[in-house]
Amino acid sequence: MKDLAGLTKFATRYAEAWCSQNPESVAAFFAENGSLSVNDGSLAVGRAAIAEIAREFMRDFPDMVVTFDKLEPQSNATAFHWTLTGTNTGPGGTGKRLRISGYELWRIDNDGLIAESKGHFDSAEYERQLKLGVDH
């Protein structure tokens, strides 16, 4: 999936999967042994582990909407830029509304699936919004 049009369709469907409240639909975009890390945290390897990361976000933000902002092709990866909005009303949640943007650096395999994704967002801003909300 080297063409930008195909990758853009893939990215659009991927963002929609994050909005689905179905973690397995997110994991399906990854290769069987694909990996996902968030802010250089521990590496989730395989679809079950990736689905668990998605499940945690979906649990914490039941109304979560992830929008696809843009793709940024690079020499050895593609940056998928996104914005997450939602209210932290999951178990133990703060009830605060959040809006955070970030990106994932994707390495796509020969089957057109994500072999590796390294996600990044401003964790300090994320924590601030969890406590105070997006408008403060």
N, C-alpha and C positions, 0 to 999 in steps of 0.2 A: 504494500500500500504506500507507494512512493508519491503518488499524485496528490496534490493539495486538495482537490475536490473530494476525493475518496476519504482522505483523512479528516476533512471538515465534517463530512456526514458521520463518520465514526465518532468524532468528538461530540457532535450534537446528540447522538444516541447515548453516548457514555454519560453526558450530563443528565439526560432524561432518566437513565438508570439510577443515578444517585437520588433522584426525586421520587423514585418508585416505592419506597419502603420495602423493597425486596433486595436484600443484600446479595443474594446469589446472582441477580441480574447484573450487578456491578462486577462481581467476580468473573462472569462469563466473558468479559472483555479482555481477560488476561489469559496468557498461555497456561497450560496445566501446571507448570512449575514457575510461573511468573512471580514477580515480587513487587511489593509495595512498601515503601517506608514513608513516614511522615515526620518532617522536621528532623531528619537524621536520627530518628528513633530506631527501635528494633525493627528488623526486617521481617515482614510477613511473606512467607514463601508458600505458594500453592493457593488454589482457589478457595479452599476452606478458611485459611488464615486471612486471606484478603476479604472474604465475606464477613469475617468477624470484625474487622476494622470498620467496614461499611455499616454493619449492624450497630456498633457502638454509636456512631454519628447519628444514625436513623433513630435510635432509642433516645438519645439526648435531645434531638431536634425533630420531633414527630411531624412538624410542618415544614421541614427543610426543603428549600428550593436551591438547586445548584444551577447557575447559568453558565453557559459556555461563552467566554468573552472573546478569545482569539487564539489562534495557533501561531507559534513562532518557530518555524523550521530552523534548526541549527545543524552544524556539520555532522554530529553523531547522535543527535536526539531531536525530539520535537517538544517544545514547551506548550503545554495545554493550560491556558489561563482561564480561571474560573472565579465566580463569586458565590459564596454561600450565604443565604439569609434564612433565618429561622428563629424560633423561640425555644429557649432552654427549659422545656417543660417536662422532660423525661424524669425518671426516678432521681430524686435528690437535686433536681434542677433549680436554678435560680429564678426562673420565670422571666428572665431578661431576654429582649430581642437582640439579635446579633446580625451583623453584616460584615463579612470578612472576605477579602480577595487573596488569591494565591495562585500557584501554578504547580503542575506536575511535569517533570522531565521524563518523557517517554522514550523508551527504546522499543521499537516495533519489530516483531519477528517476521520470518518469511511467510507465515500463515496470516499475517495481518492482525495479530493480537499483541497486546502489551506484554513484552518479555520482562520489562523492568520499568517501574515508575518511582520517581523520587519526588514526593510532595513537599511543598514549602508554603508556609504562611507565617505571618507575624504573630508568634505565640504570646508575646507580651500584650499586644492589642487584643487578641482573642480572650485572654484572661481578664483584661480590663472590661471588655464588653460583657463577659459572663457575669461580672460583679455589678456593673453600672448600667449596662444596656448600650445600645448603639448611639443613642442621642445624647449621651453625657460625655 
